[in-house]
Amino acid sequence: MAMDKKMANAKVDRVLWIDLEMTGLDPDKDPILEVAAIVTDWDFNEIATYEGIIRSDDMTLQDRITQNAVFWDKNPESRDNLLKQNADGKDVLIVEDELIEFIDRNFTPGLPVLLAGNSIHMDRRFITTQWPRLDARLNYRMLDVSAWKVVFENKYNQHFMKPEDHRALADIRGSIDELKYYLAKVSI
């Protein structure tokens, strides 16, 4: 779905926050394990939420977790919980369908959706690779909280201690709280 520049730059009244949990950071090899989405207004009030578990074959999961053991060995509780829920997961394309339906219910038809999150460029790489129909619904612009983090930590020595649960819904809520923290420091 190609959008003209006027549509791509249209003012949006809602933000789509997404967080993915994957076995690693290679969108061509690592499967998505879990996805969460929250729709907010610009005061960052939650309007709607979505959670999805993606089923992967056990051999792929074990291989990719072994390949990324340095990370997963530091986060064993998250790893174990994500692996446990795998059996209850859905096919990756069904979850993509559900996310598109979620967008259809919560955003203006025909307008690109603004994607937000922490280091959202990485999640976007997975979306582009594994969910191209969802990717086509998203604006080329993104709201990346990690950009704010870089400025505030390096220029102002201000640090936000975000919990690192490595669970999608909790991570989004932490990212929203982090952005609120930075915005509270800005006076207009």
C-alpha positions as CSV (number, residue, x, y, z in Angstrom):
1,M,0.0,0.0,0.0
2,A,1.9,3.1,-1.2
3,M,1.0,6.4,0.4
4,D,1.5,9.8,-0.9
5,K,3.6,12.3,1.1
6,K,0.6,14.3,2.3
7,M,-1.0,11.2,3.8
8,A,2.3,10.1,5.3
9,N,2.7,13.5,7.0
10,A,-0.9,13.7,8.2
11,K,-1.3,14.6,11.9
12,V,-2.0,11.5,13.9
13,D,-4.1,11.5,17.1
14,R,-3.0,8.0,18.3
15,V,0.3,6.2,18.7
16,L,0.9,2.4,18.2
17,W,3.4,1.1,20.7
18,I,4.8,-2.3,19.9
19,D,7.3,-4.6,21.6
20,L,8.5,-7.9,20.3
21,E,10.3,-10.6,22.2
22,M,12.5,-12.7,19.9
23,T,15.1,-15.4,20.3
24,G,17.8,-13.0,19.1
25,L,18.4,-10.0,16.9
26,D,18.5,-11.6,13.4
27,P,15.2,-11.0,11.6
28,D,16.1,-13.7,9.0
29,K,16.8,-16.4,11.6
30,D,15.3,-15.5,14.9
31,P,11.5,-16.2,15.4
32,I,9.3,-13.7,17.2
33,L,8.1,-15.3,20.4
34,E,5.7,-12.7,21.8
35,V,4.2,-9.4,20.7
36,A,2.3,-6.8,22.6
37,A,0.7,-3.5,21.3
38,I,-0.8,-0.6,23.1
39,V,-2.6,2.3,21.5
40,T,-2.3,5.6,23.3
41,D,-3.3,9.2,22.8
42,W,-0.6,11.9,23.0
43,D,-1.0,12.1,26.8
44,F,0.0,8.4,26.6
45,N,-3.2,7.2,28.1
46,E,-3.9,3.6,27.1
47,I,-6.8,3.2,24.7
48,A,-6.5,-0.5,23.8
49,T,-4.0,-3.4,24.2
50,Y,-3.2,-6.5,22.3
51,E,-1.0,-9.5,23.3
52,G,0.0,-12.4,21.0
53,I,2.1,-15.5,21.4
54,I,3.7,-17.0,18.3
55,R,4.3,-20.7,18.1
56,S,7.7,-21.9,16.8
57,D,9.0,-25.4,16.4
58,D,11.0,-26.6,19.4
59,M,14.1,-27.4,17.4
60,T,14.3,-23.8,16.0
61,L,13.7,-22.3,19.5
62,Q,16.4,-24.4,21.1
63,D,18.9,-23.7,18.3
64,R,18.4,-19.9,18.3
65,I,18.4,-19.7,22.1
66,T,21.6,-21.6,22.2
67,Q,23.1,-19.3,19.5
68,N,22.1,-16.3,21.7
69,A,23.0,-17.9,25.1
70,V,25.0,-14.9,26.4
71,F,21.7,-12.9,26.5
72,W,19.4,-15.7,27.6
73,D,21.6,-17.0,30.4
74,K,21.4,-13.5,32.0
75,N,17.6,-13.6,31.7
76,P,16.6,-17.2,32.6
77,E,13.2,-16.5,34.0
78,S,12.1,-14.6,30.9
79,R,13.5,-17.3,28.7
80,D,11.8,-20.1,30.6
81,N,8.4,-18.3,30.6
82,L,8.6,-17.5,26.9
83,L,9.5,-21.1,26.1
84,K,6.7,-22.5,28.3
85,Q,4.0,-20.4,26.5
86,N,5.2,-21.6,23.0
87,A,2.8,-24.5,23.0
88,D,-0.1,-22.1,23.4
89,G,1.0,-19.9,20.6
90,K,-0.5,-19.2,17.2
91,D,0.9,-19.2,13.7
92,V,3.0,-16.1,12.9
93,L,0.6,-15.1,10.1
94,I,-2.5,-15.4,12.3
95,V,-0.9,-13.0,14.8
96,E,-0.1,-10.6,11.9
97,D,-3.8,-10.8,10.9
98,E,-4.8,-10.0,14.5
99,L,-2.5,-7.0,14.7
100,I,-3.9,-5.7,11.4
101,E,-7.5,-6.1,12.8
102,F,-6.3,-4.3,16.0
103,I,-5.1,-1.4,13.9
104,D,-8.3,-1.3,11.9
105,R,-10.3,-1.0,15.1
106,N,-8.2,1.7,16.6
107,F,-6.9,3.9,13.9
108,T,-8.2,6.1,11.1
109,P,-8.6,4.0,7.9
110,G,-6.2,5.0,5.1
111,L,-3.8,6.9,7.3
112,P,-0.4,5.4,8.2
113,V,0.1,4.4,11.8
114,L,2.9,5.9,13.8
115,L,4.9,3.2,15.5
116,A,6.6,3.8,18.9
117,G,8.8,1.9,21.3
118,N,12.2,1.5,22.7
119,S,14.8,0.8,20.0
120,I,11.8,0.4,17.8
121,H,14.0,0.2,14.7
122,M,14.9,-3.3,15.7
123,D,11.3,-4.4,16.1
124,R,10.6,-2.7,12.8
125,R,13.2,-4.9,11.1
126,F,11.4,-8.0,12.3
127,I,8.0,-6.5,11.2
128,T,9.4,-5.7,7.8
129,T,10.9,-9.2,7.4
130,Q,8.2,-11.3,9.0
131,W,5.0,-9.3,8.7
132,P,5.1,-7.3,5.4
133,R,1.3,-6.6,5.4
134,L,1.6,-5.0,8.8
135,D,4.6,-3.1,7.8
136,A,2.7,-1.6,4.9
137,R,0.2,0.0,7.3
138,L,3.0,1.8,9.3
139,N,4.3,5.3,8.8
140,Y,7.9,5.6,7.7
141,R,8.4,7.9,10.8
142,M,8.8,6.3,14.2
143,L,8.8,7.5,17.8
144,D,11.9,5.9,19.3
145,V,12.3,6.4,23.1
146,S,15.9,5.2,22.9
147,A,16.8,8.4,21.0
148,W,15.5,10.4,24.0
149,K,17.6,8.2,26.3
150,V,20.8,8.9,24.4
151,V,20.3,12.7,24.6
152,F,19.3,12.7,28.2
153,E,22.0,10.4,29.4
154,N,24.8,11.9,27.5
155,K,23.9,15.6,27.5
156,Y,22.1,16.0,30.8
157,N,23.3,13.0,32.8
158,Q,19.7,12.0,33.5
159,H,19.0,8.3,33.8
160,F,15.7,6.5,33.8
161,M,15.8,3.1,35.4
162,K,13.4,1.1,33.3
163,P,12.7,-2.5,34.5
164,E,14.0,-5.1,32.0
165,D,11.3,-7.8,32.2
166,H,11.8,-8.9,28.6
167,R,8.1,-9.5,28.4
168,A,6.4,-7.5,25.7
169,L,3.5,-5.7,27.5
170,A,5.5,-4.8,30.5
171,D,8.3,-3.5,28.3
172,I,5.9,-1.2,26.4
173,R,4.6,0.2,29.7
174,G,8.1,0.8,30.8
175,S,8.9,2.6,27.6
176,I,5.8,4.9,28.0
177,D,6.9,5.7,31.5
178,E,10.4,6.4,30.3
179,L,9.2,8.9,27.6
180,K,6.9,10.6,30.2
181,Y,10.0,11.0,32.4
182,Y,12.0,12.7,29.7
183,L,9.0,14.9,28.6
184,A,8.5,16.1,32.2
185,K,12.0,17.6,32.0
186,V,11.2,19.6,28.9
187,S,9.4,22.9,29.4
188,I,7.5,24.6,26.6
